[in-house]
Amino acid sequence: MKFFLLVWANLRRNKRRTFLTVASVGLALFLFGALRSVITTLEDAAAVGSESRVVVRNAISIIFPVPMKYLSQLEAQPGVKSVSWQNWFGGVYIDERNFFPQFAISAERYLGMYPELSLPPDQKQAFLAERTACIIGPKLVKKFGWKLGQTVSLRGTIYPGEWNFTIRGIYSVSDPSFGEDIFYFHYEYLDEATNRQAVPGTYVLELSDPGQAAAISSRIDAAFINSEAATKTETERAFQAGFISMWGNIGFLLSVIGTAVFFAILLVAANTMMMAARERTREMAVLKSVGFRDELLFGLIMSEAALLSLLGGAGGILGAKALFELTRFDGGGMLPGFELKWATVAVGIGISLGLGLISGIVPAVQAARLPVIEALRKLV
């Protein structure tokens, strides 16, 4: 540490160059944090769900329904503890930009099947007792300022018309990856208002033995293979992972972009260190002549490069962390919410340190091998 002031003084010699290099590294690590947060969010979203629940959907696509008459057959399947169903509503609140997921659910069955989602007893009772009631997540309360007892109107898209709901509950979740911005209401309300035209989009089956999920799924699909709507049954976690896969191989794309940014900034940092070392050729020769060993000069150059990158990297990744904490971007309603994890911050700081060490290795080796007499003859 006794040479820190020397290293710091060297960085301050050309303040503009140092500032631009630190800013470049900071921007690169900011982008790394932002891109990595997308990847970790997708990974978290794919991990949502329980292996003790399976989802039955139309084999053609998730947008096609599964007939209600399948309910009795699903309930009769050995190993099935309970069956619930849900339907995507697709309503609009004031403006299309106010997007959030809305599901018509078989309320009592659904709430009993999802311990991750909890309601105060009085709110649960009020919700179950009122056909036009709804329950909402805390993010919707924060976003729109809704409160218990308020009437909310949605404009139907799949099911046209004005739909009025009364907020009777605000649920909480035990798993942070479970959506906190979902709007749930009674399937019976949708079914009656559409003259029994509503059809479940998916069924959710709770299993007595999660170890039998594969066998039960195969048996269900075999039972409906020649029916009017063939089914595809998979664990809830596999269903969620399949839904996320519709984003495409975005993780690979973001990794390629991040790698390109890393190498671009590596060249910037390496060029800075090469220029700084070349400008101090005679100075390093003088230091050698007064007793500075090759190992010490090597260490000073490496320390300077590491400090330069760490200043930018730490600032960039911590800036990204602060921005994500302040904005709390919710992922557009279909993801658990973007978050820059502390593990990503640690990786980012490690990358910036590695960037500094790599960029400093060449000028550090050159400084250590510098012939004193030859260097003193040069004009800098």
Summary of the structure (lengths in Angstrom):
residues: 380
radius of gyration: 29.9
end to end distance: 28.8
largest distance: 96.5
contacts: 1216
relative contact order: 0.19
helix: 56%
strand: 16%
